[in-house]
């Protein structure tokens, strides 16, 4: 969390922002945006009304190569948050200097997306939930942010995964036929399982069940969906030994191979954020 400053003092000693280019950060991936969005009580599209760069005396603990700014902005759209949020908001953000050591630039009427929480007992003041939780506005980014929060707000939203439970392997009546079921542990103890089906002459199929009932026709989760994020960005590359404790050696090898099929199918959880 960024260091807390008294805004009234900060405004009095702030310096005008030098006209230098804003440092360009790597494009955020779906996982980057989901990490920020799911942790933030407030998500807002803002338009800057004023920016002041704080002096070294007022911001003595800023990381090397960064400057601290006091931003005041109006809400263009409140994507997520309580209705009583003030129309005009203030917050502090640390931004990296450019490659030549010059301070970043924010200008009046720049549009931003911020992921934040309300500062305790300070109406109209936000605290960013991460140092990089101020994002340059783009319509596509805002749409993806809305999609993530919309999915997360649904009653049947994919739960947060906390671990891997027991795994079972059942051979079929034909050679090469089998079914593996791997139970996942979740926040709130909601049921979720991975199901892998193999049949002779067919490609193996896997799916995810979000209830006690397994749908044999279910498909893997769509990439860049909340369910995909919960799985791809949480599951380890291999099963823990305790999940295979009840399996015979041959069964354990088959389960491990089926789990590997799921991990391969999910693909990499790419992240670009500079932390």
Secondary structure, DSSP 8 states (H G I E B T S, - for coil): ------HHHHHHH-EE-------------HHHHHHHHHH-SEEEEEEEEEEEE--TTT-TT--TTEEEEEEEEEEEEEEES-TT--SEEEEEEEEE--TTS------TT-EEEEEEEE-TT-TTBEEESSTT-EEE--HHHHHHHHHHHHHHHSTT----EEEEEEEEEEE-SSTT-EEEEEEEEEGGG---EEEEEE-TTS--EEEEESSSS--TT-----TTSHHHHHHHTTS-SS--GGGGTTS-HHHHHHHHHHHHHHHHHH---------
